[in-house]
Amino acid sequence: MGRRTFESLPGGALPNRRNIVLSRTQPSLSDCEIFPSLEHALEGCSHEEDVFIIGGATLYAETLPQAHRLYITQIDDMPAQADAFFPLIPADEWKKVHEERYAPSENIPGYAFIDYIKV
Ligand SMILES: NC(=O)c1ccc[n+]([C@@H]2O[C@H](COP(=O)([O-])OP(=O)(O)OC[C@H]3O[C@@H](n4cnc5c(N)ncnc54)[C@H](OP(=O)(O)O)[C@@H]3O)[C@@H](O)[C@H]2O)c1
């Protein structure tokens, strides 16, 4: 994850997994491993590990070309103050392989879990 995403986590580092944070400015942050570049971070992972990119917008945009699979939660709503967005998913590069859609209920907008694989 990018440094700003880490700082947005309400309870700090996520439990029961490696928390790898990219930052060019922070030499350390609590309970996570910091790497100064994407290349260094990926070199720090073994081939046996599944690597998940969990945001934010900067990291998603940087890593989309290298990703093999996307696990998207699409929410049918947008807060007026939204200022970070997932990049466009090019339809000719990604194939939808799973979609689970949930209708809106009282205070919850509609949402869907959508998986894509690289064509
Ligand atoms: N809804 C969701 O699924 C979701 C998921 C994740 C995040 N978010 C939201 O997205 C927002 C943050 O997204 P963002 O795009 O503003 O920031 P971000 O991607 O989380 O973090 C950007 C920072 O990461 C570091 N970074 C990025 N690429 C790097 C690279 N190649 N090498 C070294 N460092 C690198 C830099 O940190 P330094 O400035 O320290 O160098 C950069 O300023 C937050 O509001 C968060 O809550 C939402």
The ligand as a Gaussian input file, in Angstrom:
#p B3LYP/6-31G(d) Opt

LIG

0 1
 N      -11.702000       2.455000      -1.210000
 C      -10.593000       1.754000      -1.296000
 O      -10.602000       0.586000      -1.683000
 C       -9.311000       2.395000      -0.912000
 C       -8.160000       1.612000      -0.868000
 C       -6.974000       2.226000      -0.529000
 C       -6.931000       3.592000      -0.258000
 N       -8.047000       4.317000      -0.287000
 C       -7.995000       5.774000      -0.023000
 O       -7.108000       6.370000      -0.983000
 C       -6.485000       7.504000      -0.385000
 C       -4.976000       7.424000      -0.584000
 O       -4.669000       7.282000      -1.973000
 P       -3.547000       8.204000      -2.635000
 O       -3.490000       7.885000      -4.081000
 O       -3.791000       9.601000      -2.208000
 O       -2.196000       7.744000      -1.886000
 P       -1.457000       6.324000      -1.762000
 O       -1.313000       5.664000      -3.100000
 O       -2.022000       5.513000      -0.647000
 O       -0.035000       6.809000      -1.241000
 C        0.751000       7.651000      -2.042000
 C        2.131000       7.703000      -1.421000
 O        2.735000       6.404000      -1.485000
 C        4.100000       6.537000      -1.759000
 N        4.390000       5.942000      -3.049000
 C        3.526000       5.712000      -4.088000
 N        4.166000       5.101000      -5.104000
 C        5.454000       4.937000      -4.695000
 C        6.600000       4.366000      -5.302000
 N        6.573000       3.832000      -6.532000
 N        7.760000       4.367000      -4.598000
 C        7.823000       4.880000      -3.347000
 N        6.771000       5.442000      -2.720000
 C        5.605000       5.461000      -3.395000
 C        4.424000       8.023000      -1.706000
 O        4.666000       8.290000      -0.329000
 P        5.672000       9.447000       0.172000
 O        4.958000      10.734000      -0.117000
 O        5.876000       9.179000       1.627000
 O        6.930000       9.290000      -0.641000
 C        3.096000       8.624000      -2.148000
 O        2.943000       9.980000      -1.728000
 C       -6.863000       7.498000       1.082000
 O       -7.919000       8.427000       1.271000
 C       -7.377000       6.076000       1.314000
 O       -8.331000       6.024000       2.352000
 C       -9.253000       3.740000      -0.627000

